[in-house]
Structures are given as C-alpha cells and as structure tokens.
Amino acid sequence: MVIEDNSSIRKELASLLCKSGYEAIEVTDFQNAAKLVEETRPHLILLDINLPGIDGFQLCSQIRTHSAVPVIFVTSRNTDLDELMSITLGGDDFVTKPYNTAVLMARVASLLKRAYPETTVDVFEHKGVKLHLLSSCVEYNARRAELSRNELKIMHYLMQNKGKIVGRNDLVEFLWDSEAFVDDNTLSVNITRIRGKLGELGVEQFIHTKRGQGYLI
C-alpha cells in the first residue's frame, strides 16, 4: 500500500512495487487511510509524513492500534527527530527522498522477508526450470548453473511474469532503474548468456523473443 499525496511519486512507487512482483494499492483518501488498512490488510505500507489533513505520524499511530503491518516511512523530511519519531510511533524503516529505487525495493523485500518468513518465495519454477534466488542459480534435472547479478534479476523478473510478454524497456528499467544508464545491447547480451547457460543444462526454447514486443517464458 502506498500512502503518498504527490501523485507522481505515488504512481512511481506503485509501479516499482508492481515491477518487483507485488500488487500495489494507491491511497488518496488520507483521512480514512487507517480504516482502509484495517479493511484491506496490506502486507506492507510505504507512508509519507507530509499528508493533507493528517500527517504520517498520526496515521501510523492510528494503524498501530489495530495492525502490526510493516511500515516504511518514505519522506522528504530528513532530521534525526523525524526519523526518531517515525520509529517511536511504530514505523519499521525510514527512507528519505530522493530515494534510490533499488535500495528501497531491497528494503521492502528484506522487511517482507522478516515479517512473513513462512510465505517468502526464494525459489521460482517454470517448465521444470527452478530459479534459486538465494544461491543465484538456475536448476534443471538436478543440474545447476550460476547466474551473474543481472542474469539473476532478468530471470527473476521473467519468472514473476511467466506467461506474459515482458517488454524490453520494462526489463531495462527493472535492471537499471533508468534507461539513461543502459546500452540496449547489454540486455541482449545478458539474455544470450542466460540462454547459453540454460542450454548447457539441456533447456532449449525457454526464453522466447517476441519481435518488437519483448520476451516471454
């Protein structure tokens, strides 16, 4: 759940969550946000401090009367007192704007893993191919191949979207957060390397290229 009054940032945060495989709820009714939390029971909340009509501190306090949901404050306020109040009033983490998207998503994943260890998925499987996130490798018929960091992220994103065409731009943004920092050929090189490693395991035609659209597994 994203509770943020700046629509651009709210949509960006929701998009980041969706690209990381989560579902996102964007909240715009801040006065009734605590009630919405009680009704929808989100697994995690990204909460701004500066909100119209009610601030994030008050809202966090209201939420804590009925929920232990993990809360990450994402705010432009950056004093020690702001961070202290955030944690004291029930927040689990404190991230200042402008945030590094990769770091923020890493904190989201880490907090979810601590909060819901029994439901955290570390292994994805599709057509007999297993992706082990913790050991960064792919497995097929008990044989394994190690993946580089980017290869792992590509496979993770494809596995999260299996059965769907994943656009090249979506993959680029997921990998590097901004297309400005990437040569499109680099993505092709990584895809080729993954296909080569899968081929060494006996897996062929796993990643399909959809010309002009992207990739599909």
Solvent accessible surface area in square Angstrom, and as a share of the most:
residue,aa,sasa,rsa
1,M,12,0.05
2,V,0,0.00
3,I,0,0.00
4,E,3,0.01
5,D,62,0.32
6,N,70,0.36
7,S,54,0.35
8,S,83,0.54
9,I,43,0.22
10,R,22,0.08
11,K,119,0.50
12,E,79,0.36
13,L,2,0.01
14,A,8,0.06
15,S,47,0.30
16,L,29,0.14
17,L,8,0.04
18,C,71,0.43
19,K,44,0.18
20,S,19,0.12
21,G,47,0.45
22,Y,68,0.26
23,E,168,0.75
24,A,28,0.22
25,I,71,0.36
26,E,69,0.31
27,V,3,0.01
28,T,86,0.50
29,D,73,0.38
30,F,18,0.08
31,Q,108,0.48
32,N,79,0.41
33,A,0,0.00
34,A,12,0.09
35,K,125,0.53
36,L,53,0.27
37,V,2,0.01
38,E,95,0.42
39,E,111,0.50
40,T,59,0.34
41,R,201,0.73
42,P,19,0.12
43,H,122,0.55
44,L,12,0.06
45,I,0,0.00
46,L,1,0.01
47,L,0,0.00
48,D,7,0.04
49,I,0,0.00
50,N,68,0.35
51,L,18,0.09
52,P,76,0.48
53,G,70,0.67
54,I,13,0.07
55,D,43,0.22
56,G,0,0.00
57,F,12,0.05
58,Q,97,0.43
59,L,0,0.00
60,C,0,0.00
61,S,44,0.28
62,Q,76,0.34
63,I,0,0.00
64,R,69,0.25
65,T,113,0.66
66,H,71,0.32
67,S,28,0.18
68,A,95,0.73
69,V,10,0.06
70,P,8,0.05
71,V,0,0.00
72,I,0,0.00
73,F,0,0.00
74,V,2,0.01
75,T,0,0.00
76,S,66,0.43
77,R,85,0.31
78,N,110,0.56
79,T,76,0.44
80,D,127,0.66
81,L,113,0.56
82,D,11,0.05
83,E,80,0.36
84,L,111,0.55
85,M,69,0.31
86,S,0,0.00
87,I,83,0.42
88,T,99,0.57
89,L,59,0.29
90,G,19,0.19
91,G,7,0.07
92,D,65,0.34
93,D,35,0.18
94,F,18,0.08
95,V,15,0.08
96,T,52,0.30
97,K,40,0.17
98,P,136,0.86
99,Y,31,0.12
100,N,90,0.46
101,T,25,0.14
102,A,42,0.32
103,V,75,0.43
104,L,1,0.00
105,M,25,0.11
106,A,61,0.47
107,R,91,0.33
108,V,1,0.00
109,A,47,0.36
110,S,51,0.33
111,L,11,0.05
112,L,28,0.14
113,K,78,0.33
114,R,158,0.58
115,A,43,0.34
116,Y,50,0.19
117,P,90,0.56
118,E,134,0.60
119,T,88,0.51
120,T,49,0.29
121,V,83,0.48
122,D,38,0.20
123,V,66,0.38
124,F,40,0.17
125,E,86,0.38
126,H,32,0.14
127,K,134,0.57
128,G,36,0.35
129,V,0,0.00
130,K,72,0.30
131,L,0,0.00
132,H,25,0.11
133,L,38,0.19
134,L,128,0.63
135,S,62,0.40
136,S,29,0.19
137,C,5,0.03
138,V,0,0.00
139,E,29,0.13
140,Y,55,0.21
141,N,117,0.60
142,A,92,0.71
143,R,131,0.48
144,R,131,0.48
145,A,15,0.11
146,E,138,0.62
147,L,14,0.07
148,S,53,0.34
149,R,165,0.60
150,N,36,0.18
151,E,5,0.02
152,L,31,0.15
153,K,39,0.16
154,I,0,0.00
155,M,0,0.00
156,H,41,0.18
157,Y,13,0.05
158,L,1,0.00
159,M,4,0.02
160,Q,47,0.21
161,N,33,0.17
162,K,97,0.41
163,G,60,0.58
164,K,126,0.53
165,I,76,0.39
166,V,6,0.04
167,G,19,0.18
168,R,65,0.24
169,N,88,0.45
170,D,57,0.30
171,L,0,0.00
172,V,4,0.02
173,E,55,0.25
174,F,34,0.14
175,L,8,0.04
176,W,59,0.21
177,D,64,0.33
178,S,36,0.23
179,E,84,0.38
180,A,90,0.70
181,F,162,0.67
182,V,29,0.17
183,D,82,0.43
184,D,70,0.36
185,N,100,0.51
186,T,49,0.29
187,L,0,0.00
188,S,43,0.28
189,V,65,0.37
190,N,8,0.04
191,I,2,0.01
192,T,89,0.52
193,R,137,0.50
194,I,0,0.00
195,R,89,0.32
196,G,39,0.37
197,K,53,0.23
198,L,2,0.01
199,G,25,0.24
200,E,119,0.53
201,L,10,0.05
202,G,51,0.49
203,V,14,0.08
204,E,126,0.57
205,Q,141,0.63
206,F,9,0.04
207,I,6,0.03
208,H,62,0.28
209,T,81,0.47
210,K,71,0.30
211,R,221,0.81
212,G,86,0.83
213,Q,103,0.46
214,G,3,0.03
215,Y,9,0.04
216,L,38,0.19
217,I,8,0.04
